[in-house]
Amino acid sequence: MAISDLEFPVGVVARSHSDSQHLATSLAQAVADALRDAIDSHDHATLVVSGGRSPIAFFKALAQQPLPWAKVLVSLADERWVPVSHADSNEALVRQHLLQGPAAEARLLGLYHSAGSLEEAARLTEQTLSDLPPIDVLVLGMGNDGHTASLFPDSPSLHEALQDDCPRRCLPMLAPSVPHQRLTLTLPLLKAARLPLLAIEGQGKLSVLEQALQHRDHKKMPISAFLGAPLEIYWCP
Ligand SMILES: O=C1O[C@H](COP(=O)(O)O)[C@@H](O)[C@H](O)[C@H]1O
């Protein structure tokens, strides 16, 4: 199956690439162009990225882009509730692979807070996120269970996080399938991004996307809440 075999709602653009490296380079170019446009328009740019393992090549390619990095604010769509020194920290991933060379001048708004409970940490992150300007570019990923950001199927706060009028910017989330409690940005904040992008690789994730398009069950496959215009999907086999 190829991504061109899927039927998307009007306004969703699917871009196919031959391999991971081409996808990473093309995505980095598109993100850099949009960040430059944002800086031209309002003198700064806000980029929100995802974690996991897939974005490393993209982060490295984006770090090579000539940009006035000091005008770029980088934040995360989600975080594992682990300190930045932990190997599974999304913030650590961004620091290690994106904020390098000239890109180290970008400001990073991390989501992690040490606290007595996950709920308390989420409230602290909520306060931190009051400093987040409107998102210019959002790069989402997707797990094999149909989660995106840390909007996990069957998590207790999922219903609240997926409400169009959810008053919270950040909610605690439990990831039943994978270790670590999570912090996630909520649907209205993510959906307000000026340029939302979704990057996925492989036949497995394409099948997940196909199911999400068919069933449109946001609780079972939270990615389906994002499968409408505007959205650009970057895929490679
Ligand atoms: O746990 C996470 O998983 C998804 C997908 O990660 P990947 O390694 O399969 O690409 C990611 O989008 C999310 O930010 C991350 O915390």
Ligand as a Chemical Component Dictionary entry (heavy atoms), coordinates in Angstrom:
data_LIG
# 
_chem_comp.id                   LIG 
_chem_comp.type                 NON-POLYMER 
_chem_comp.pdbx_formal_charge   0 
_chem_comp.three_letter_code    LIG 
# 
loop_
_chem_comp_atom.comp_id 
_chem_comp_atom.atom_id 
_chem_comp_atom.alt_atom_id 
_chem_comp_atom.type_symbol 
_chem_comp_atom.charge 
_chem_comp_atom.model_Cartn_x 
_chem_comp_atom.model_Cartn_y 
_chem_comp_atom.model_Cartn_z 
_chem_comp_atom.pdbx_ordinal 
LIG O1 O1 O 0 5.740 8.161  22.624 1  
LIG C1 C1 C 0 5.696 8.836  21.645 2  
LIG O2 O2 O 0 5.357 8.253  20.482 3  
LIG C2 C2 C 0 4.943 8.967  19.333 4  
LIG C3 C3 C 0 5.431 8.169  18.146 5  
LIG O3 O3 O 0 6.812 7.885  18.351 6  
LIG P1 P1 P 0 7.678 7.089  17.302 7  
LIG O4 O4 O 0 8.973 6.784  17.992 8  
LIG O5 O5 O 0 6.920 5.846  16.945 9  
LIG O6 O6 O 0 7.831 7.981  16.148 10 
LIG C4 C4 C 0 5.468 10.402 19.324 11 
LIG O7 O7 O 0 4.837 11.131 18.308 12 
LIG C5 C5 C 0 5.266 11.036 20.688 13 
LIG O8 O8 O 0 5.692 12.403 20.700 14 
LIG C6 C6 C 0 6.089 10.260 21.668 15 
LIG O9 O9 O 0 6.093 10.808 22.967 16 
# 
loop_
_chem_comp_bond.comp_id 
_chem_comp_bond.atom_id_1 
_chem_comp_bond.atom_id_2 
_chem_comp_bond.value_order 
_chem_comp_bond.pdbx_ordinal 
LIG O1 C1 DOUB 1  
LIG C1 O2 SING 2  
LIG C1 C6 SING 3  
LIG O2 C2 SING 4  
LIG C2 C3 SING 5  
LIG C2 C4 SING 6  
LIG C3 O3 SING 7  
LIG O3 P1 SING 8  
LIG P1 O4 DOUB 9  
LIG P1 O5 SING 10 
LIG P1 O6 SING 11 
LIG C4 O7 SING 12 
LIG C4 C5 SING 13 
LIG C5 O8 SING 14 
LIG C5 C6 SING 15 
LIG C6 O9 SING 16 
# 
